[in-house]
Amino acid sequence: EPAPPASAKVHVESDNPAGKPIPQAVLVYHESAHSIVFRDHLRRQQSAIRRTSSHMENSTHPSPDQQMRKQNTQPVTDGTPAPSRAPSTILEVSESDVGYESGGSRGSNRSSHSDRSGGESSSVTSGGSGIIPWGSGSRNYRRVEGGLSKPLKKKASPSPSMQQVVIAGFQPVIEPLESLDLNSSNVFEPLLDADPLKEDNTLEMSDAEYEVVELLKNEQAVVKTIRNADWTAFMQKFKPIEEGGSGTHEHHPAHRQQKESNAKKTGEYPFNSFVTSTTILPSCAKKMRCFGSTNEYAIGVVFALPKAFPDDASEDDAAKRTRTWSWPSGYSAKTEFNIDHHGNLTNGREEALVPLSGMRKMNHSYLYDEDYIVGGRMVKGGLTTIPYNEVYIRAGGLGRISGGVDVATGKLCDDADGSGRSFDHGIGLPVALFVREADYGHLVRLLRTRARYSAIFGSDAAQGIPLLFMTPEHGVRVFTEKLQHQVLKKMSWELNPFQNPSLAYRTGIDNTSEPHLQQKLEELLDLDDDTMKQVLTPEEMARIAGGFGATDESVANLLNQAMQRDILEGEGESLRDSGHNLQDLVNEGLSFALRANDYHTSRQLLILYTLVAAKRSSSSESKPLLESDEGYLPDTSRASASSKKWRDAEKNIEKEGGKERHLVRDERTLGKQYAPPPPPPPPLDTDRLRSATNSDGLLAVLGAAQVLRAMQDGSAKRRVKESIDSVEEWIENGEQSVAFRVASWRDQRAAQGDLKIAMENDSNFMAFISNKAISNRKKFAQQLRDASAVTGFDSLQFLKAIHSVSAQMNSPCLRLELLQYILGLDNRYSVAHVTRSVELAATCLNLSESDVFNDEEKKLLE
């Protein structure tokens, strides 16, 4: 008959004058492999515990609260004290619960088995998740402002009528990380005061910002708002087909009959040009609203108009000749629906045209006159906000021009001699980006749009591009570099991170759209800016990378610099005793990725961490990083370059070997110069993070980190051996008695209900009556034994063996629990979750193995 796990022990305190036994305050449900296999119904112990507690309440010994403080000690996980950061997993059992049969008389029969099962049945084993008894001297910690630094408030001590049951590896309630102070709807107040036209202006504006402010002040610029979902199509319009764009130079609608051979050749200008609707705002962008709602059309662009005209008349003539059409405020032109096949405007659109000079006069009237015409009607007393007007103009052609120079190429562009902007060939790329709300959600979207501008048009074209805030009420405000740094500080400390809401639901682990993922990659922030490094600490940059996303290259550089600090701090020490800057940075990033529920940034951090740690473990790769007298050197090693391009390497692996390539490496002929593959990276402390999320994607990433941890610290090896012994002992008993198997089925069903284990299906009664359960567990034990015989537990072969075991599971119960136990995962990890975690861990090791081999070694191994 199966025996239950060891019940709560009874201690006698030496300072107890009565010498009577005192019940322990916390019942630890020992979750060793043996107690999993031979699990008795947990509730059978509860009535005995309640009776003991009730009896002790009537005794004359000191109060239970005092005894709890004296008796509770921190349990040990895998031979080491449980980390103080780990959350307690508590199941409270009240005396008012219905009593059940006590298993206490049978619990002692198996208590001596701990010696045979590695001694772990007498300690809490949670796969690295330390379980802290109630009232122990240890303190739990919670993350505040990105760090695990602030102690949690102590919970009230349990009453004498309440017993606590701590179950290792069991996460009954998700405990989210504490919310930070700000969210996306909070307004960044300093931006409202960033008026560039104040007499006592203290803004530190760049030359490009001064230029754009002057253009808006003099009404020499037009603006355009873009729907959030249309930014991809809008930006691709500028790029020629050979550069991945959407087409060649587009004809004006009035020239639809013109043959393509007569169109301007793409090679004459770096970008496509096309006609589009824009708005010319009143001076300083006041009083007139832009097209669309501020949520659906959150971000806009600013185009500069040509300056080659000596007076308004010549400008109007050039606009008329090139059919640069413009309509007044309140007039809905709908050009695409009101032009015939000859290119002529219809339905009164041509009669309603107003020259650019006339548009500026109207704008002046809106600002300074009491009565004016809007939409063809006189408005007495004026309006608070004026509807937008429309200017149909050709954009693109040239690059971004600032100060008469193309910022990307340095080429002089003079409007007067025809080498600059023109109505004929285009007014160039946007010279500024603007946002229409001052809350953090819109400002982060603005920063991401700038990153996308840089990804598509090049970092040189985006360098120093002005960022503005424009509303009819406030006019133009400049989001200067100083203000941007303040926002970045807020993002790393006080702002709850968030994904782009239009992408979050299309970039999950089970639902990733390639175009949306591409947009997400384009929106990654660049943390390599020198001024940013002077303002933000590495920890703050790691939080931004995890919560809001950063480019692979900048994150790789950030982690490489942390590794260099570890090397400097650990000179003369072993690798294990060296600094932990690298691990701390990754933990900070993962905590913010969890807050943002961002699967991709957390996956990026784990993979890059593995690659950088692999280089750290290779002495040949770490030497070039240091200079004893001059500190850090630029990291130009081959491993660093490949770590920045891990996405390409991952695609190549999948292309070469198919779906399971990340788990299989071909047999290779090894020579004397063979460099052994790197071990798993130093373990990451993700226990608290795993308890704070129920997201499939984040559970996969954090589970992969735990799998690598179990491989690195040797706990997986110990647990595999213990699991084999326990399963084989069950098989021996099960083959001798049907009653044993029925009792085992009953206990397992009860455990599934009590522990809410992530089973694929409930245990099948007929599988235990027949020999199916025995044959399944025999096969499982043999698979584990074969794996332990031929596998290094810190290599890809171990993950391949575990993946093979999970792939053959149809309706696992006990076998799944043992896999969770071996890998250190909790009860929420189903077969699918385990498989994802193993595959991601294998991807990390596979990429790191490729990363540390030099070219000669790769040729040798092929």
Sequence and secondary structure as in RCSB ss.txt:
>XXXX:A:sequence
EPAPPASAKVHVESDNPAGKPIPQAVLVYHESAHSIVFRDHLRRQQSAIRRTSSHMENSTHPSPDQQMRKQNTQP
VTDGTPAPSRAPSTILEVSESDVGYESGGSRGSNRSSHSDRSGGESSSVTSGGSGIIPWGSGSRNYRRVEGGLSK
PLKKKASPSPSMQQVVIAGFQPVIEPLESLDLNSSNVFEPLLDADPLKEDNTLEMSDAEYEVVELLKNEQAVVKT
IRNADWTAFMQKFKPIEEGGSGTHEHHPAHRQQKESNAKKTGEYPFNSFVTSTTILPSCAKKMRCFGSTNEYAIG
VVFALPKAFPDDASEDDAAKRTRTWSWPSGYSAKTEFNIDHHGNLTNGREEALVPLSGMRKMNHSYLYDEDYIVG
GRMVKGGLTTIPYNEVYIRAGGLGRISGGVDVATGKLCDDADGSGRSFDHGIGLPVALFVREADYGHLVRLLRTR
ARYSAIFGSDAAQGIPLLFMTPEHGVRVFTEKLQHQVLKKMSWELNPFQNPSLAYRTGIDNTSEPHLQQKLEELL
DLDDDTMKQVLTPEEMARIAGGFGATDESVANLLNQAMQRDILEGEGESLRDSGHNLQDLVNEGLSFALRANDYH
TSRQLLILYTLVAAKRSSSSESKPLLESDEGYLPDTSRASASSKKWRDAEKNIEKEGGKERHLVRDERTLGKQYA
PPPPPPPPLDTDRLRSATNSDGLLAVLGAAQVLRAMQDGSAKRRVKESIDSVEEWIENGEQSVAFRVASWRDQRA
AQGDLKIAMENDSNFMAFISNKAISNRKKFAQQLRDASAVTGFDSLQFLKAIHSVSAQMNSPCLRLELLQYILGL
DNRYSVAHVTRSVELAATCLNLSESDVFNDEEKKLLE
>XXXX:A:secstr
         EE  TT TT   EE SEEEE   HHHHHT   GGGGHHHHHHHHHHHHTSSS  HHHHHHHH    
EETTEE  TTS   EEEEETTS      HHHHTTSGGGGGTTTTGGGS   TT     TT S   EEEETTEEEE
E        TTEEEEEETT   S       SB TTSB HHHHT  TT TT      HHHHHHHHHHHTT EEEEE
E GGGHHHHHHTTS GGGT S S    GGGTTS GGGS  GGGSSS EEEEEEB  SGGG SB  SS TTTT EE
EEEE     SSHHHHHHHHHHTT EEE TT    GGGSB TTS B TTTTTT   HHHHHHHHHHHHH SSEEET
TEEETT  SSB   EEEEEEESS  EETTEETTT  B  TTTTSS BTTTB BS SEEEES  BHHHHHHHHHHH
HHHHHHH HHHHTT  EEEEETTTEEEE  HHHHHHHHHHHHHTB     HHHHTTBSSS B HHHHHHHHHT B
    HHHHHHS HHHHHHHHHHT B HHHHHHHHHHHHHHHHHHTTTS TTTS  HHHHHHHHHHHHHHHHT HH
HHHHHHHHHHHHHHHHH HHHHGGGEETTTEE     HHHHHHHTHHHHHHHHHHHH TTGGG        TT  
           HHHHTT   HHHHHHHHHHHHHHHHHHSHHHHHHHHHHHHHHHHHHHHTT HHHHHHHHHHHHH
HHHHHT   SS   HHHHHSSHHHHHHHHHHHHHHHHHHH  TTSHHHHHHHHHHHHT SS SHHHHHHHHHHT 
 TT  HHHHHHHHHHHHHHHHHHHHHH  HHHHHHH 
